[in-house]
């Protein structure tokens, strides 16, 4: 009677062994994907965009579940001029992880460049709701408010961004422009002077105008 169970036991061992082997292959693939992702980040930091893109592609082939890989590849594609494909990667990244605040910011940037300010604002709002101290997104949302002539909202966003990153002269320039547009020349002059002191290259052309 006992011999009747042997083939079943062997079959069970075979299936378990296959399952373990598959898990090991998946684990190794994910480890390799992480290394390729890190290598791609390093190439990106060096400005080697084509090499970075190649490495992100390889990483995603091995692991298509990493939201950051799609977000970073999207950014690389945008830098290389492939905006449509970059946007698709950003959208894929938030499909995989809807808590990725910088992906929403990146989507907002593309919409802003296309002058689709309403959709840009939606994505900046989402980025800031996920990370209220995201200075870059606050600045970008301020720019949209400024384009839409909502200057008080723009000033509020620029002010929050300045509290988070007081060494960025561009933020003072942006707020100075908003102050000037609501005829608050006193604050406009103060901000553009600060921006110039921080060596923001765009501040000089406004300095004489705002500080008459």
Backbone as a chain_set.jsonl record, in Angstrom:
{"seq": "XXXXXXXXXXXXXXXXXXXXXXXXXXXXXXXXXXXXXXXXXXXXXXXXXXXXXXXXXXXXXXXXXXXXXXXXXXXXXXXXXXXXXXXXXXXXXXXXXXXXXXXXXXXXXXXXXXXXXXXXXXXXXXXXXXXXXXXXXXXXXXXXXXXXXXXXXXXXXXXXXXXXXXXXXXXXXXXXXXXXXXXXXXXXXXXXXXXXXXXXXXXXXXXXXXXX", "coords": {"N": [[0.822, -1.209, 0.0], [1.955, 1.279, 0.737], [3.693, 1.924, -1.351], [2.139, 3.038, -3.334], [1.913, 5.712, -2.822], [4.332, 6.919, -3.353], [4.983, 8.003, -6.024], [3.346, 10.292, -5.979], [4.387, 11.783, -3.883], [6.935, 12.319, -4.896], [6.238, 13.881, -7.053], [5.133, 16.077, -5.793], [7.402, 17.095, -4.508], [8.866, 17.804, -6.74], [7.349, 19.936, -7.83], [7.458, 21.824, -5.744], [10.19, 22.303, -5.718], [10.513, 23.512, -8.237], [9.042, 25.849, -7.825], [10.564, 27.141, -5.834], [12.904, 27.556, -7.272], [12.038, 29.325, -9.242], [11.363, 31.541, -7.672], [13.901, 32.185, -6.771], [15.158, 32.948, -9.167], [13.616, 35.199, -9.788], [14.213, 36.824, -7.606], [16.97, 37.225, -7.981], [16.878, 38.566, -10.416], [15.601, 40.924, -9.667], [17.513, 41.995, -7.927], [19.586, 42.479, -9.751], [18.29, 44.316, -11.343], [18.015, 46.444, -9.556], [20.706, 47.156, -9.212], [21.322, 48.005, -11.831], [19.555, 50.136, -11.994], [20.632, 51.865, -10.018], [23.125, 52.311, -11.195], [22.279, 53.64, -13.46], [21.214, 55.955, -12.309], [23.598, 57.095, -11.39], [24.891, 57.64, -13.818], [23.12, 59.47, -14.81], [23.455, 61.585, -13.007], [25.976, 62.378, -13.779], [25.428, 63.477, -16.165], [25.358, 61.886, -18.365], [23.237, 61.142, -20.385], [22.24, 59.435, -22.454], [23.48, 56.993, -21.89], [22.425, 56.596, -19.351], [19.721, 56.25, -20.018], [19.844, 53.857, -21.454], [20.587, 52.087, -19.413], [18.414, 52.339, -17.631], [16.435, 51.242, -19.26], [17.292, 48.569, -19.408], [17.082, 47.865, -16.708], [14.314, 48.082, -16.279], [13.382, 46.105, -17.974], [14.06, 43.871, -16.53], [12.711, 44.25, -14.139], [9.661, 45.377, -13.998], [8.115, 46.656, -12.155], [8.969, 48.707, -10.617], [8.344, 51.829, -9.639], [9.904, 54.158, -9.461], [11.891, 53.709, -11.333], [10.549, 54.067, -13.771], [9.789, 56.727, -13.461], [12.288, 58.064, -13.322], [13.382, 57.267, -15.757], [11.569, 58.49, -17.427], [12.152, 61.195, -16.908], [14.735, 61.301, -17.95], [14.218, 60.799, -20.65], [12.754, 63.09, -21.289], [14.712, 65.075, -20.984], [16.3, 64.325, -23.115], [14.693, 65.056, -25.154], [12.436, 63.612, -25.843], [9.528, 64.07, -25.168], [6.842, 63.124, -25.169], [7.046, 60.314, -24.814], [8.359, 60.399, -22.404], [6.377, 61.498, -20.748], [4.549, 59.376, -20.805], [6.004, 57.495, -19.352], [6.101, 58.759, -16.843], [3.376, 58.703, -16.193], [3.001, 55.967, -16.035], [4.562, 55.461, -13.804], [3.114, 56.63, -11.665], [0.913, 55.059, -11.808], [1.898, 52.69, -10.862], [2.748, 53.486, -8.344], [1.069, 55.592, -6.53], [1.87, 57.444, -4.708], [4.085, 58.86, -5.318], [5.49, 61.728, -5.206], [7.252, 63.387, -6.708], [6.89, 62.48, -9.294], [4.34, 63.398, -9.973], [4.911, 66.123, -9.927], [6.682, 66.239, -12.092], [4.988, 65.532, -14.187], [3.289, 67.716, -14.089], [5.066, 69.724, -14.936], [5.418, 69.104, -17.663], [2.806, 69.52, -18.654], [2.595, 72.243, -18.063], [4.528, 73.349, -19.772], [3.261, 72.874, -22.122], [1.346, 74.691, -21.976], [-0.977, 73.921, -20.777], [-2.423, 74.751, -18.332], [-4.349, 74.19, -16.386], [-4.362, 71.367, -16.025], [-1.731, 71.104, -15.276], [-1.784, 72.424, -12.817], [-3.453, 70.722, -11.335], [-1.796, 68.491, -11.05], [0.431, 69.559, -9.695], [-0.838, 70.293, -7.341], [-1.467, 67.757, -6.371], [1.111, 66.707, -5.966], [2.008, 68.396, -3.918], [0.147, 67.884, -1.943], [0.915, 65.349, -1.23], [3.468, 65.823, -0.346], [3.93, 68.302, 1.573], [6.114, 69.967, 2.01], [7.515, 70.262, -0.299], [9.489, 72.066, -1.985], [10.163, 72.667, -4.664], [7.859, 71.932, -6.122], [6.048, 73.687, -4.947], [7.088, 76.15, -5.835], [6.707, 75.77, -8.594], [3.929, 75.537, -8.734], [3.296, 78.087, -7.866], [4.189, 79.526, -10.079], [2.264, 78.794, -11.964], [-0.049, 79.916, -10.803], [0.711, 82.561, -11.052], [0.765, 82.883, -13.855], [-1.917, 82.648, -14.291], [-2.819, 84.955, -13.26], [-3.331, 84.974, -10.553], [-2.119, 86.376, -8.235], [-1.772, 86.719, -5.456], [-2.044, 84.108, -4.489], [0.124, 83.027, -5.782], [2.243, 84.418, -4.549], [1.958, 83.425, -1.956], [2.671, 80.724, -2.335], [5.333, 80.991, -3.296], [6.451, 82.155, -1.038], [6.249, 80.105, 0.881], [7.947, 78.27, -0.325], [10.354, 79.655, -0.178], [10.802, 79.688, 2.589], [11.484, 77.068, 2.913], [13.68, 76.788, 1.322], [15.784, 78.948, 1.461], [18.051, 79.827, 0.203], [17.838, 79.884, -2.499], [17.918, 81.93, -5.112], [16.208, 82.255, -7.294], [13.647, 81.884, -6.383], [13.104, 84.19, -4.935], [13.2, 86.029, -7.025], [10.966, 85.228, -8.531], [8.92, 85.717, -6.685], [9.259, 88.457, -6.397], [8.477, 89.397, -8.91], [5.749, 88.797, -8.849], [4.955, 90.46, -6.712], [5.49, 92.933, -7.901], [3.633, 92.946, -9.967], [1.281, 93.302, -8.598], [1.605, 95.807, -7.862], [3.085, 96.256, -5.566], [5.658, 97.681, -4.986], [7.64, 98.09, -3.1], [8.099, 95.641, -1.668], [8.709, 94.166, -3.908], [11.116, 95.311, -4.741], [12.749, 94.711, -2.523], [12.815, 91.907, -2.666], [13.918, 91.405, -5.231], [16.385, 92.527, -4.955], [17.468, 90.85, -2.994], [17.485, 88.479, -4.461], [19.339, 89.131, -6.411], [21.6, 89.44, -4.819], [21.923, 86.808, -4.128], [22.835, 85.87, -6.444], [21.164, 85.161, -8.588], [20.773, 84.79, -11.959], [18.789, 85.941, -13.527], [17.875, 88.095, -12.143], [19.108, 90.6, -12.435], [18.115, 91.972, -14.687], [15.703, 92.895, -13.844], [16.219, 94.525, -11.723], [16.685, 97.393, -11.801], [14.201, 98.198, -12.743], [12.375, 97.396, -10.746], [13.307, 98.722, -8.523], [13.161, 101.549, -8.616]], "CA": [[0.0, 0.0, 0.0], [2.77, 2.478, 0.851], [4.345, 2.271, -2.611], [1.207, 3.792, -4.161], [2.039, 7.136, -2.514], [5.664, 7.414, -3.704], [4.977, 8.926, -7.165], [2.699, 11.548, -5.593], [5.348, 12.515, -3.074], [7.98, 12.79, -5.808], [5.643, 14.945, -7.859], [5.023, 17.242, -4.921], [8.75, 17.621, -4.318], [9.25, 18.419, -8.002], [6.667, 21.216, -7.954], [8.017, 22.727, -4.738], [11.518, 22.657, -6.183], [10.332, 24.465, -9.333], [8.579, 27.107, -7.249], [11.705, 27.764, -5.177], [13.828, 27.978, -8.32], [11.458, 30.514, -9.866], [11.529, 32.642, -6.711], [15.316, 32.56, -6.758], [15.421, 33.683, -10.399], [12.97, 36.506, -9.658], [15.0, 37.581, -6.626], [18.223, 37.62, -8.625], [16.547, 39.569, -11.439], [15.322, 42.187, -8.974], [18.794, 42.515, -7.451], [20.295, 43.018, -10.909], [17.545, 45.508, -11.758], [18.369, 47.519, -8.613], [22.059, 47.607, -9.549], [21.232, 48.76, -13.079], [18.87, 51.388, -11.64], [21.61, 52.713, -9.33], [24.118, 52.711, -12.196], [21.611, 54.638, -14.313], [21.175, 57.203, -11.524], [24.946, 57.666, -11.394], [25.141, 58.21, -15.152], [22.256, 60.654, -14.894], [24.113, 62.641, -12.237], [27.133, 62.82, -14.56], [24.97, 64.079, -17.41], [25.457, 60.911, -19.455], [21.808, 60.831, -20.492], [21.994, 58.27, -23.311], [23.884, 55.809, -21.129], [21.42, 56.429, -18.293], [18.509, 55.689, -20.637], [20.139, 52.455, -21.76], [20.579, 51.323, -18.165], [17.027, 52.29, -17.146], [15.723, 50.274, -20.105], [17.685, 47.224, -18.969], [16.522, 47.646, -15.376], [12.866, 47.893, -16.393], [13.168, 44.788, -18.584], [14.188, 42.869, -15.471], [11.714, 44.517, -13.092], [8.742, 46.405, -14.508], [7.224, 47.061, -11.06], [9.625, 49.783, -9.862], [7.797, 53.118, -10.081], [10.987, 55.135, -9.581], [12.591, 53.461, -12.599], [9.784, 54.718, -14.83], [9.859, 58.175, -13.249], [13.623, 58.528, -13.692], [13.548, 57.098, -17.206], [10.778, 59.548, -18.04], [12.918, 62.439, -16.81], [15.843, 61.184, -18.9], [13.653, 60.958, -21.998], [12.396, 64.503, -21.478], [15.978, 65.788, -21.198], [16.765, 63.97, -24.452], [13.77, 65.629, -26.124], [11.299, 62.725, -26.131], [8.579, 64.463, -24.122], [5.652, 62.264, -25.151], [7.407, 59.045, -24.182], [8.648, 60.715, -21.005], [5.095, 61.625, -20.057], [4.005, 58.023, -20.636], [6.722, 56.856, -18.236], [5.62, 59.382, -15.601], [2.025, 58.181, -15.924], [3.177, 54.576, -15.599], [5.129, 55.451, -12.447], [2.069, 56.874, -10.663], [0.03, 53.893, -11.83], [2.535, 51.706, -9.989], [2.864, 54.037, -6.986], [0.407, 56.907, -6.586], [2.379, 58.317, -3.649], [5.364, 59.385, -5.79], [5.204, 63.159, -5.382], [8.022, 64.034, -7.775], [6.319, 62.105, -10.588], [3.261, 64.357, -10.239], [5.559, 67.387, -10.268], [7.211, 66.116, -13.447], [3.833, 65.587, -15.096], [2.874, 69.117, -14.099], [6.012, 70.485, -15.757], [5.116, 68.889, -19.083], [1.563, 70.224, -18.964], [2.869, 73.684, -18.021], [5.236, 73.7, -21.007], [2.269, 72.818, -23.2], [0.375, 75.736, -21.614], [-2.178, 73.287, -20.229], [-2.193, 75.17, -16.943], [-5.3, 73.551, -15.469], [-3.858, 70.027, -15.695], [-0.483, 71.302, -14.527], [-2.154, 72.778, -11.442], [-3.965, 69.511, -10.699], [-0.666, 67.616, -10.692], [1.206, 70.22, -8.637], [-1.63, 70.155, -6.112], [-1.306, 66.381, -5.892], [2.473, 66.579, -5.454], [2.117, 69.126, -2.647], [-0.665, 67.178, -0.946], [1.714, 64.206, -0.792], [4.668, 66.332, 0.324], [3.689, 69.74, 1.771], [7.373, 70.709, 2.065], [8.156, 70.073, -1.601], [9.731, 73.452, -2.408], [10.149, 72.759, -6.126], [6.463, 71.911, -6.564], [5.443, 74.948, -4.499], [7.504, 77.171, -6.786], [6.061, 75.523, -9.886], [2.507, 75.906, -8.611], [3.283, 79.542, -7.828], [4.311, 80.001, -11.455], [0.956, 78.633, -12.611], [-0.911, 80.968, -10.252], [1.132, 83.833, -11.654], [0.281, 82.872, -15.245], [-3.37, 82.809, -14.251], [-3.037, 86.253, -12.592], [-3.695, 84.786, -9.147], [-0.819, 86.765, -7.698], [-1.691, 86.475, -4.01], [-1.775, 82.676, -4.329], [1.508, 82.822, -6.215], [3.118, 84.927, -3.482], [1.88, 82.473, -0.836], [3.474, 79.545, -2.676], [6.754, 81.365, -3.32], [6.871, 82.396, 0.348], [6.447, 78.789, 1.507], [9.14, 77.681, -0.922], [11.516, 80.379, 0.362], [11.027, 79.2, 3.957], [12.088, 75.736, 2.808], [14.951, 76.868, 0.586], [16.042, 80.39, 1.458], [19.273, 80.141, -0.55], [17.557, 79.838, -3.94], [17.589, 83.274, -5.574], [15.108, 82.241, -8.264], [12.381, 82.001, -5.655], [12.919, 85.622, -4.64], [12.871, 86.689, -8.299], [9.576, 84.904, -8.878], [8.017, 86.449, -5.78], [9.394, 89.875, -6.718], [7.64, 89.669, -10.091], [4.352, 88.804, -8.395], [4.743, 91.703, -5.96], [5.485, 94.048, -8.849], [2.388, 92.904, -10.743], [0.183, 93.847, -7.784], [2.049, 97.185, -7.561], [3.769, 96.334, -4.277], [7.033, 97.884, -5.443], [8.549, 98.017, -1.961], [8.485, 94.245, -1.493], [9.328, 93.725, -5.159], [12.51, 95.76, -4.697], [13.452, 93.932, -1.503], [13.029, 90.537, -3.137], [14.824, 91.345, -6.38], [17.723, 92.818, -4.411], [17.909, 89.603, -2.357], [17.771, 87.534, -5.543], [20.593, 89.554, -7.023], [22.651, 89.107, -3.848], [22.1, 85.355, -4.203], [23.397, 85.632, -7.776], [20.24, 84.664, -9.6], [21.174, 85.47, -13.192], [17.667, 86.683, -14.124], [17.476, 89.205, -11.266], [19.693, 91.875, -12.839], [17.308, 92.695, -15.668], [14.552, 93.484, -13.152], [16.659, 95.32, -10.56], [16.412, 98.826, -12.004], [12.762, 98.403, -12.925], [11.65, 97.21, -9.481], [13.881, 99.555, -7.468], [13.285, 102.936, -9.107]], "C": [[0.856, 1.259, 0.0], [3.367, 2.896, -0.48], [3.444, 3.093, -3.51], [1.363, 5.291, -3.94], [3.371, 7.731, -2.984], [5.644, 8.359, -4.908], [4.376, 10.284, -6.83], [3.658, 12.399, -4.796], [6.459, 13.093, -3.939], [7.49, 13.967, -6.637], [5.528, 16.225, -7.045], [6.382, 17.886, -4.709], [9.202, 18.356, -5.563], [8.634, 19.807, -8.145], [7.21, 22.237, -6.952], [9.388, 23.215, -5.178], [11.45, 23.684, -7.302], [9.942, 25.833, -8.793], [9.724, 27.856, -6.596], [12.69, 28.303, -6.203], [13.335, 29.242, -8.999], [11.593, 31.733, -8.956], [12.967, 33.132, -6.691], [15.676, 33.364, -8.0], [14.835, 35.084, -10.33], [13.751, 37.406, -8.714], [16.294, 38.087, -7.252], [17.984, 38.701, -9.684], [16.293, 40.925, -10.801], [16.607, 42.824, -8.448], [19.579, 43.145, -8.595], [19.629, 44.299, -11.397], [17.882, 46.695, -10.864], [19.757, 48.059, -8.916], [22.047, 48.456, -10.819], [20.576, 50.119, -12.846], [19.849, 52.354, -10.966], [22.689, 53.206, -10.29], [23.544, 53.797, -13.111], [21.538, 55.986, -13.601], [22.532, 57.897, -11.528], [25.269, 58.313, -12.729], [24.312, 59.478, -15.361], [22.903, 61.841, -14.183], [25.318, 63.212, -12.988], [26.733, 63.535, -15.851], [25.103, 63.17, -18.612], [24.065, 60.339, -19.736], [21.528, 59.598, -21.345], [22.374, 56.974, -22.612], [22.89, 55.532, -20.012], [20.157, 55.784, -18.857], [18.69, 54.205, -20.94], [20.045, 51.588, -20.507], [19.178, 51.246, -17.556], [16.216, 51.278, -17.951], [16.013, 48.849, -19.658], [17.082, 46.892, -17.61], [15.032, 47.331, -15.452], [12.528, 46.564, -17.056], [13.215, 43.684, -17.532], [13.138, 43.024, -14.376], [10.838, 45.69, -13.535], [7.771, 46.886, -13.441], [7.794, 48.221, -10.255], [9.173, 51.139, -10.403], [8.889, 54.157, -10.309], [11.779, 54.953, -10.867], [11.873, 54.168, -13.749], [9.855, 56.244, -14.694], [11.209, 58.727, -13.716], [13.888, 58.359, -15.186], [12.762, 58.169, -17.952], [11.512, 60.874, -18.04], [14.061, 62.449, -17.828], [15.353, 61.393, -20.331], [13.299, 62.412, -22.285], [13.644, 65.334, -21.749], [16.495, 65.546, -22.617], [15.791, 64.405, -25.551], [12.569, 64.779, -26.48], [10.224, 62.94, -25.067], [7.382, 63.534, -24.036], [5.928, 60.934, -24.467], [7.743, 59.251, -22.711], [7.379, 60.826, -20.187], [4.469, 60.25, -19.821], [4.693, 57.291, -19.489], [6.282, 57.444, -16.892], [4.25, 58.818, -15.211], [2.083, 56.731, -15.454], [3.687, 54.526, -14.156], [4.057, 55.694, -11.4], [0.993, 55.79, -10.695], [0.568, 52.813, -10.897], [2.588, 52.179, -8.539], [2.296, 55.457, -6.99], [0.813, 57.825, -5.447], [3.699, 58.994, -4.055], [5.197, 60.86, -6.163], [5.98, 63.78, -6.535], [7.552, 63.624, -9.166], [5.183, 63.054, -10.961], [3.834, 65.731, -10.604], [6.077, 67.361, -11.706], [6.108, 66.158, -14.498], [3.352, 67.024, -15.219], [3.768, 69.973, -14.967], [5.718, 70.337, -17.241], [3.843, 69.62, -19.477], [1.773, 71.738, -18.983], [3.564, 74.139, -19.3], [4.293, 73.7, -22.206], [1.165, 73.858, -22.998], [-0.99, 75.158, -21.225], [-2.126, 73.513, -18.714], [-3.145, 74.506, -15.954], [-4.813, 72.161, -15.049], [-2.535, 70.103, -14.946], [-0.797, 71.567, -13.062], [-2.667, 71.562, -10.678], [-2.814, 68.636, -10.211], [0.238, 68.241, -9.642], [0.476, 70.122, -7.301], [-1.449, 68.764, -5.502], [0.084, 66.179, -5.289], [2.604, 67.21, -4.073], [1.264, 68.474, -1.556], [0.086, 65.964, -0.391], [2.942, 64.638, -0.001], [4.535, 67.845, 0.486], [4.96, 70.583, 1.828], [8.196, 70.534, 0.784], [8.332, 71.451, -2.242], [9.652, 73.625, -3.916], [8.716, 72.809, -6.643], [5.727, 73.179, -6.138], [5.817, 76.084, -5.437], [6.777, 77.011, -8.117], [4.579, 75.864, -9.85], [2.366, 77.42, -8.549], [3.373, 80.14, -9.22], [2.992, 79.881, -12.209], [-0.008, 79.693, -12.109], [-0.571, 82.322, -10.865], [0.641, 83.948, -13.088], [-1.223, 83.119, -15.307], [-3.788, 84.086, -13.527], [-3.58, 86.12, -11.173], [-2.447, 85.101, -8.303], [-0.69, 86.558, -6.193], [-1.409, 85.004, -3.729], [-0.338, 82.356, -4.728], [2.482, 83.257, -5.119], [3.13, 83.972, -2.286], [2.733, 81.24, -1.108], [4.964, 79.863, -2.693], [7.287, 81.574, -1.901], [7.119, 81.087, 1.088], [7.721, 78.143, 0.989], [10.402, 78.341, -0.371], [11.828, 79.929, 1.789], [11.745, 77.857, 3.95], [13.458, 75.771, 2.151], [15.333, 78.328, 0.391], [17.274, 80.785, 0.653], [19.058, 80.16, -2.053], [17.069, 81.206, -4.416], [16.432, 83.332, -6.54], [13.752, 82.406, -7.593], [12.077, 83.458, -5.326], [12.568, 86.397, -5.908], [11.418, 86.452, -8.665], [8.595, 85.665, -7.979], [8.075, 87.95, -6.059], [8.507, 90.255, -7.901], [6.174, 89.734, -9.696], [4.034, 90.058, -7.592], [4.635, 92.895, -6.914], [4.158, 94.111, -9.613], [1.165, 93.339, -9.936], [0.553, 95.235, -7.247], [2.599, 97.35, -6.147], [5.263, 96.473, -4.584], [8.054, 97.804, -4.314], [9.046, 96.588, -1.757], [9.142, 93.678, -2.747], [10.81, 94.086, -5.168], [13.32, 94.959, -3.687], [13.797, 92.532, -2.013], [14.017, 90.469, -4.293], [16.256, 91.678, -5.966], [18.305, 91.565, -3.759], [18.285, 88.571, -3.422], [19.096, 87.858, -6.21], [21.781, 89.241, -6.114], [22.965, 87.604, -3.875], [22.553, 84.894, -5.588], [22.462, 84.887, -8.719], [20.472, 85.47, -10.877], [20.054, 86.276, -13.835], [17.298, 87.935, -13.332], [17.941, 90.56, -11.799], [18.795, 92.676, -13.779], [16.072, 93.345, -15.05], [14.952, 94.51, -12.101], [16.325, 96.803, -10.703], [14.93, 99.126, -12.121], [12.012, 98.354, -11.592], [12.122, 98.155, -8.381], [14.123, 100.975, -7.971], [13.355, 103.908, -7.939]], "O": [[0.511, 2.225, -0.68], [3.536, 4.09, -0.731], [3.949, 3.796, -4.386], [0.975, 6.073, -4.807], [3.511, 8.954, -3.005], [6.238, 9.434, -4.831], [4.835, 11.31, -7.331], [3.738, 13.609, -5.006], [6.877, 14.233, -3.736], [8.226, 14.921, -6.89], [5.792, 17.319, -7.544], [6.493, 19.112, -4.729], [9.844, 19.402, -5.474], [9.319, 20.752, -8.538], [7.397, 23.402, -7.3], [9.714, 24.393, -5.032], [12.24, 24.629, -7.322], [10.452, 26.857, -9.25], [9.855, 29.067, -6.772], [13.247, 29.386, -6.023], [14.127, 30.135, -9.301], [11.903, 32.83, -9.421], [13.227, 34.332, -6.605], [16.412, 34.347, -7.912], [15.47, 36.048, -10.758], [13.934, 38.594, -8.978], [16.666, 39.246, -7.07], [18.78, 39.628, -9.832], [16.716, 41.955, -11.326], [16.774, 44.042, -8.512], [20.167, 44.215, -8.437], [20.301, 45.245, -11.809], [18.02, 47.819, -11.346], [19.976, 49.27, -8.885], [22.688, 49.506, -10.874], [20.987, 51.125, -13.423], [19.887, 53.535, -11.311], [23.118, 54.357, -10.22], [24.236, 54.745, -13.483], [21.769, 57.031, -14.21], [22.618, 59.119, -11.652], [25.848, 59.398, -12.778], [24.754, 60.428, -16.007], [22.898, 62.961, -14.695], [25.64, 64.391, -12.847], [27.57, 64.118, -16.54], [24.978, 63.618, -19.751], [23.76, 59.204, -19.372], [20.663, 58.794, -20.995], [21.669, 55.971, -22.728], [22.549, 54.379, -19.749], [19.59, 54.878, -18.245], [17.789, 53.4, -20.705], [19.491, 50.489, -20.542], [18.793, 50.205, -17.023], [15.404, 50.542, -17.39], [15.106, 48.025, -19.543], [16.625, 45.771, -17.384], [14.545, 46.426, -14.775], [11.504, 45.958, -16.742], [12.498, 42.688, -17.632], [12.726, 42.04, -13.761], [11.242, 46.85, -13.45], [6.726, 47.454, -13.759], [7.161, 48.675, -9.301], [9.572, 51.545, -11.495], [8.806, 54.949, -11.248], [12.283, 55.924, -11.431], [12.512, 54.791, -14.597], [9.966, 56.96, -15.689], [11.263, 59.735, -14.42], [14.537, 59.201, -15.807], [13.214, 58.693, -18.97], [11.506, 61.596, -19.036], [14.322, 63.46, -18.479], [15.996, 62.082, -21.123], [13.518, 62.905, -23.392], [13.645, 66.193, -22.631], [17.057, 66.445, -23.244], [16.029, 64.155, -26.732], [11.763, 65.169, -27.324], [10.033, 62.106, -24.183], [6.949, 63.189, -22.937], [5.138, 60.479, -23.64], [7.455, 58.397, -21.872], [7.303, 60.314, -19.07], [3.921, 59.994, -18.749], [4.05, 56.554, -18.742], [6.111, 56.712, -15.917], [4.004, 58.499, -14.047], [1.313, 56.317, -14.588], [3.29, 53.655, -13.381], [4.065, 55.048, -10.352], [0.249, 55.621, -9.729], [-0.194, 52.112, -10.231], [2.485, 51.373, -7.614], [2.967, 56.403, -7.405], [0.188, 58.864, -5.231], [4.352, 59.627, -3.225], [4.815, 61.193, -7.284], [5.439, 64.608, -7.267], [7.791, 64.353, -10.129], [5.066, 63.468, -12.114], [3.308, 66.416, -11.482], [5.932, 68.334, -12.445], [6.275, 66.748, -15.565], [3.045, 67.495, -16.314], [3.282, 70.862, -15.666], [5.761, 71.312, -17.991], [3.8, 70.27, -20.521], [1.198, 72.436, -19.818], [3.232, 75.188, -19.85], [4.499, 74.429, -23.176], [0.186, 73.9, -23.743], [-2.017, 75.828, -21.333], [-1.829, 72.606, -17.936], [-2.779, 74.283, -14.8], [-4.846, 71.816, -13.867], [-2.251, 69.269, -14.086], [-0.158, 71.007, -12.172], [-2.348, 71.39, -9.502], [-2.851, 68.106, -9.1], [0.763, 67.532, -8.783], [1.094, 69.896, -6.26], [-1.299, 68.613, -4.29], [0.225, 65.56, -4.235], [3.224, 66.643, -3.173], [1.624, 68.512, -0.379], [-0.085, 65.597, 0.771], [3.402, 63.929, 0.894], [4.983, 68.595, -0.38], [4.885, 71.806, 1.704], [9.422, 70.647, 0.8], [7.449, 71.94, -2.946], [9.125, 74.628, -4.395], [8.391, 73.629, -7.501], [4.883, 73.689, -6.875], [4.965, 76.895, -5.8], [6.294, 77.984, -8.695], [4.034, 76.41, -10.809], [1.426, 77.98, -9.113], [2.718, 81.14, -9.517], [2.641, 80.758, -12.999], [-0.716, 80.309, -12.906], [-1.457, 83.125, -11.158], [0.151, 85.003, -13.492], [-1.731, 83.72, -16.254], [-4.965, 84.276, -13.218], [-4.212, 87.04, -10.654], [-1.815, 84.207, -7.741], [0.399, 86.252, -5.706], [-0.626, 84.682, -2.835], [0.328, 81.531, -4.102], [3.432, 82.54, -4.804], [4.175, 83.738, -1.678], [3.439, 80.762, -0.22], [5.769, 79.096, -2.165], [8.426, 81.218, -1.597], [8.088, 80.97, 1.837], [8.481, 77.544, 1.75], [11.403, 77.667, -0.127], [12.996, 79.803, 2.155], [12.514, 77.546, 4.86], [14.295, 74.9, 2.387], [15.219, 78.873, -0.707], [17.512, 81.974, 0.445], [19.994, 80.423, -2.808], [15.931, 81.588, -4.148], [15.737, 84.345, -6.61], [12.829, 82.99, -8.161], [10.933, 83.902, -5.426], [11.743, 87.31, -5.876], [10.717, 87.38, -9.067], [7.581, 86.186, -8.443], [7.058, 88.638, -5.969], [7.865, 91.305, -7.894], [5.44, 90.614, -10.147], [2.972, 90.656, -7.765], [3.777, 93.76, -6.739], [3.63, 95.193, -9.87], [0.136, 93.702, -10.507], [-0.075, 95.761, -6.329], [2.582, 98.45, -5.593], [6.028, 95.517, -4.46], [9.217, 97.482, -4.556], [10.25, 96.345, -1.683], [10.02, 92.819, -2.665], [11.654, 93.276, -5.551], [14.454, 94.57, -3.967], [14.908, 92.038, -1.823], [14.863, 89.576, -4.334], [17.216, 91.177, -6.551], [19.482, 91.251, -3.941], [19.291, 87.874, -3.289], [19.877, 86.963, -6.532], [22.84, 88.826, -6.587], [24.105, 87.188, -3.673], [22.643, 83.698, -5.865], [22.902, 84.085, -9.543], [20.375, 86.697, -10.865], [20.324, 87.197, -14.607], [16.498, 88.748, -13.795], [17.243, 91.561, -11.634], [18.72, 93.901, -13.685], [15.465, 94.233, -15.648], [14.112, 95.282, -11.638], [15.736, 97.392, -9.797], [14.455, 100.165, -11.662], [11.126, 99.171, -11.34], [11.405, 98.366, -7.403], [15.201, 101.531, -7.757], [13.46, 105.117, -8.147]]}, "num_chains": 1, "name": "protein.A"}
